[in-house]
Amino acid sequence: MRETFGERLRRAFEELGPAFIKFGQILSDRGDLVPEGIVREMKKLQDAVAPFPAAEARALVEESLAAPIERLFLIFHEEVEGSASLAQVHRAILPTGQPVAVKIKRPGIEEQIQADIEILKQLAGLLDHRTHYFQVVKAIDIVEEFEAQILKELDFEEESLSVKKFIDEYHDDKTVAIPQVFDDYTTRDVLVQEFIHGTKISDVIADDTGRFDKALINRRTADFILSQLFINGHFHADPHPGNFMV
């Protein structure tokens, strides 16, 4: 059977690496801009990134925080809690006994991202000239917006400031839980936050056992998103399912 354009594009992104996978994940949430066939294939990229070795993760944390891992944490779990295109997450326990999530930037990712963005721009130019798939917004415009967003995401200190702003804005809202940031353990390359248990929103949507009140979840999610846009003017710019839990 002949592959669709969406299938070919998704396979190409998988082979080209993290920056392309991240770009595809963003496209997967933009059904307003991208045809359904491409969106469907891009959604398959959500779990497409393999983790890097735990020993390398430990070394990166020690280098970034300038201390042995044993002094930084009572326990550092080598099992990967989650792996994404820019970073991966390990669970750990601080000396205070506080369970945390340790987000570690992928080694060499900044240089790779810069190189990949140039390739993406060339690809976007070809798509705009030779296909009709991007009619509402030009592919090159999407790539340039992606470039601005991803360069911000590569700085975890900036991310921590944004998280703390969310915490301040929603500290009285009992329907929203935003993990606390631990400044003493956070650098440009490592972000340590309170670990909160939950179920991925995509798993909630797929669940048919009736154990989730989906109508209530829909209302609260809508309230959260709309309040960001129309009240606070400060919003989550990467709202794919992996970033929300119930």
C-alpha positions as a printed NumPy array, in Angstrom:
array([[  0.   ,   0.   ,   0.   ],
       [  1.308,   3.428,  -0.958],
       [  2.225,   5.692,   1.964],
       [  0.325,   8.923,   2.464],
       [  2.14 ,  12.251,   2.59 ],
       [  1.496,  12.373,   6.357],
       [  3.089,   8.945,   6.861],
       [  6.164,   9.9  ,   4.832],
       [  6.502,  13.162,   6.737],
       [  6.193,  11.426,  10.121],
       [  8.816,   8.799,   9.201],
       [ 11.162,  11.539,   8.013],
       [ 10.753,  13.432,  11.294],
       [ 11.464,  10.255,  13.3  ],
       [ 14.681,   9.658,  11.377],
       [ 15.851,  13.279,  11.478],
       [ 15.828,  13.522,  15.269],
       [ 14.624,  15.482,  18.319],
       [ 14.021,  18.917,  16.788],
       [ 11.892,  17.445,  14.035],
       [ 10.005,  15.248,  16.498],
       [  9.302,  18.297,  18.665],
       [  8.071,  20.203,  15.614],
       [  5.835,  17.286,  14.653],
       [  4.389,  17.158,  18.166],
       [  3.459,  20.826,  17.886],
       [  1.797,  20.189,  14.514],
       [ -0.178,  17.311,  16.076],
       [ -2.042,  19.817,  18.257],
       [ -2.747,  22.291,  15.45 ],
       [ -5.661,  20.801,  13.565],
       [ -6.733,  24.378,  12.88 ],
       [ -3.659,  24.874,  10.691],
       [ -2.652,  21.411,   9.48 ],
       [ -4.695,  18.826,   7.499],
       [ -6.242,  15.941,   9.459],
       [ -4.073,  13.285,   7.794],
       [ -0.882,  15.014,   8.91 ],
       [ -2.231,  15.661,  12.429],
       [ -3.096,  11.967,  12.793],
       [  0.435,  10.899,  11.855],
       [  2.131,  13.575,  13.972],
       [  0.274,  12.317,  17.068],
       [  2.286,   9.103,  16.736],
       [  5.414,  11.127,  17.549],
       [  4.295,  11.785,  21.156],
       [  6.155,   8.684,  22.412],
       [  8.83 ,   8.46 ,  19.724],
       [ 11.904,   9.623,  21.674],
       [ 14.22 ,   7.055,  23.257],
       [ 15.903,   7.999,  26.574],
       [ 19.622,   8.625,  26.904],
       [ 21.598,   6.489,  29.414],
       [ 21.02 ,   7.029,  33.144],
       [ 24.778,   7.261,  33.77 ],
       [ 24.932,  10.183,  31.356],
       [ 21.949,  11.792,  33.079],
       [ 23.687,  11.512,  36.459],
       [ 26.873,  13.055,  35.068],
       [ 24.944,  15.952,  33.535],
       [ 23.185,  16.679,  36.845],
       [ 26.468,  16.568,  38.778],
       [ 28.17 ,  18.891,  36.291],
       [ 25.288,  21.36 ,  36.201],
       [ 24.748,  21.473,  39.984],
       [ 28.474,  21.15 ,  40.838],
       [ 28.01 ,  18.371,  43.392],
       [ 27.969,  14.553,  43.585],
       [ 24.55 ,  13.031,  42.997],
       [ 24.703,  11.372,  46.443],
       [ 24.966,  14.766,  48.106],
       [ 22.209,  16.307,  46.023],
       [ 19.606,  13.568,  46.575],
       [ 18.837,  10.841,  49.099],
       [ 17.679,   8.721,  46.163],
       [ 18.073,   9.248,  42.413],
       [ 16.081,   6.732,  40.385],
       [ 17.903,   5.586,  37.278],
       [ 14.652,   4.467,  35.64 ],
       [ 13.422,   7.154,  33.267],
       [ 10.049,   8.6  ,  34.254],
       [  9.558,  10.298,  30.901],
       [ 11.582,  10.957,  27.758],
       [ 10.936,  13.855,  25.378],
       [ 12.645,  15.535,  22.465],
       [ 14.539,  18.127,  24.539],
       [ 14.941,  16.455,  27.931],
       [ 14.139,  13.466,  30.075],
       [ 12.808,  13.16 ,  33.608],
       [ 14.   ,  11.041,  36.543],
       [ 12.385,  10.749,  39.948],
       [ 14.452,  11.568,  43.028],
       [ 14.149,  12.409,  46.72 ],
       [ 15.724,  15.527,  48.205],
       [ 17.641,  15.395,  51.527],
       [ 14.485,  16.823,  53.143],
       [ 12.521,  13.749,  52.043],
       [ 10.633,  15.681,  49.347],
       [  9.882,  13.579,  46.214],
       [ 10.863,  15.482,  43.078],
       [ 11.011,  15.215,  39.305],
       [ 14.433,  16.003,  37.827],
       [ 14.259,  17.299,  34.258],
       [ 17.606,  16.987,  32.455],
       [ 18.382,  18.569,  29.108],
       [ 19.578,  16.164,  26.417],
       [ 23.349,  16.338,  25.864],
       [ 24.292,  18.353,  22.792],
       [ 20.68 ,  19.259,  22.094],
       [ 21.219,  23.025,  21.696],
       [ 23.71 ,  22.609,  18.862],
       [ 21.53 ,  19.964,  17.239],
       [ 18.441,  22.169,  17.477],
       [ 20.205,  25.082,  15.775],
       [ 21.337,  22.863,  12.907],
       [ 17.952,  21.171,  12.587],
       [ 16.058,  24.465,  12.466],
       [ 18.037,  25.498,   9.385],
       [ 17.056,  22.221,   7.717],
       [ 13.434,  22.711,   8.801],
       [ 13.397,  26.142,   7.172],
       [ 14.606,  24.655,   3.901],
       [ 11.982,  21.896,   4.13 ],
       [  9.254,  24.44 ,   4.904],
       [ 10.217,  26.453,   1.843],
       [  9.87 ,  23.347,  -0.326],
       [  6.483,  22.515,   1.213],
       [  5.199,  26.025,   0.566],
       [  6.324,  25.987,  -3.071],
       [  5.482,  22.41 ,  -4.048],
       [  2.42 ,  21.338,  -2.027],
       [ -1.003,  22.674,  -1.071],
       [ -0.953,  21.292,   2.488],
       [ -0.291,  24.601,   4.244],
       [ -2.923,  26.987,   2.921],
       [ -4.081,  28.827,   6.051],
       [ -0.571,  29.62 ,   7.312],
       [  2.697,  29.152,   5.437],
       [  4.962,  26.339,   6.638],
       [  7.88 ,  28.774,   6.963],
       [  5.813,  30.947,   9.342],
       [  5.12 ,  27.907,  11.528],
       [  8.835,  27.02 ,  11.592],
       [  9.859,  30.547,  12.58 ],
       [  7.344,  30.572,  15.434],
       [  8.612,  27.123,  16.45 ],
       [ 12.191,  28.447,  16.474],
       [ 11.297,  31.258,  18.873],
       [  9.422,  28.883,  21.188],
       [ 11.973,  26.089,  21.287],
       [ 14.892,  28.415,  22.021],
       [ 13.011,  29.587,  25.122],
       [ 12.291,  25.985,  26.135],
       [ 16.01 ,  25.204,  26.1  ],
       [ 16.566,  27.56 ,  29.05 ],
       [ 15.202,  25.835,  32.176],
       [ 15.848,  28.905,  34.319],
       [ 13.414,  30.83 ,  32.152],
       [ 10.966,  27.93 ,  32.372],
       [ 11.223,  27.981,  36.168],
       [ 10.29 ,  31.679,  36.205],
       [  7.232,  30.93 ,  34.1  ],
       [  6.214,  28.05 ,  36.383],
       [  6.536,  30.26 ,  39.46 ],
       [  4.37 ,  32.883,  37.794],
       [  1.688,  30.227,  37.216],
       [  1.954,  29.153,  40.858],
       [  1.429,  32.741,  41.976],
       [ -1.545,  33.221,  39.643],
       [ -3.317,  29.997,  40.674],
       [ -2.337,  29.613,  44.341],
       [ -5.974,  30.092,  45.427],
       [ -7.412,  27.726,  42.8  ],
       [ -7.876,  24.297,  44.395],
       [ -8.679,  22.68 ,  41.022],
       [ -5.176,  23.324,  39.624],
       [ -1.932,  21.812,  40.961],
       [  1.316,  23.28 ,  39.625],
       [  4.527,  21.588,  40.843],
       [  6.749,  23.722,  43.066],
       [ 10.182,  24.656,  41.694],
       [ 13.309,  24.141,  43.823],
       [ 15.601,  27.029,  42.917],
       [ 18.715,  25.602,  44.576],
       [ 18.508,  22.61 ,  42.232],
       [ 17.645,  24.483,  39.04 ],
       [ 20.016,  25.712,  36.314],
       [ 19.815,  26.355,  32.585],
       [ 20.212,  22.591,  32.018],
       [ 18.444,  21.023,  35.03 ],
       [ 14.995,  21.752,  36.462],
       [ 13.831,  20.17 ,  39.729],
       [ 10.157,  20.306,  40.696],
       [  7.802,  18.714,  43.181],
       [  6.666,  15.276,  41.978],
       [  2.89 ,  15.02 ,  41.628],
       [  1.115,  11.756,  40.822],
       [ -1.522,  11.808,  38.105],
       [ -2.979,  10.266,  34.951],
       [ -2.089,  11.657,  31.515],
       [ -4.996,  13.576,  30.036],
       [ -4.793,  11.431,  26.875],
       [ -5.289,   8.305,  29.027],
       [ -8.276,   9.951,  30.71 ],
       [ -9.823,  10.686,  27.316],
       [ -9.283,   7.076,  26.191],
       [-10.644,   5.581,  29.445],
       [-14.117,   4.046,  29.142],
       [-14.463,   2.585,  32.638],
       [-16.397,   5.574,  33.963],
       [-13.93 ,   6.254,  36.788],
       [-13.292,   9.794,  35.534],
       [-15.901,  12.558,  35.494],
       [-14.994,  13.759,  32.009],
       [-17.579,  16.537,  31.953],
       [-16.081,  18.004,  35.124],
       [-12.548,  17.61 ,  33.763],
       [-13.584,  19.345,  30.523],
       [-15.061,  22.288,  32.424],
       [-12.038,  22.705,  34.668],
       [ -9.613,  22.397,  31.765],
       [-11.56 ,  24.994,  29.792],
       [-11.655,  27.314,  32.817],
       [ -7.899,  26.937,  33.27 ],
       [ -7.055,  27.612,  29.627],
       [ -9.506,  30.487,  29.174],
       [ -8.357,  32.192,  32.376],
       [ -4.8  ,  32.141,  31.036],
       [ -5.856,  33.796,  27.803],
       [ -8.453,  36.303,  28.971],
       [ -7.59 ,  37.084,  32.599],
       [ -3.885,  36.563,  33.261],
       [ -2.424,  37.116,  29.802],
       [  0.153,  34.439,  30.643],
       [ -0.463,  31.079,  29.017],
       [  1.01 ,  27.61 ,  28.577],
       [  2.532,  27.613,  25.087],
       [  3.052,  23.832,  24.759],
       [ -0.313,  22.282,  25.716],
       [  0.158,  18.771,  24.331],
       [ -1.345,  15.862,  26.345],
       [  1.949,  14.91 ,  27.98 ],
       [  1.997,  18.22 ,  29.845],
       [ -1.367,  17.8  ,  31.57 ],
       [ -2.408,  15.252,  34.192],
       [ -5.545,  14.519,  36.215]])
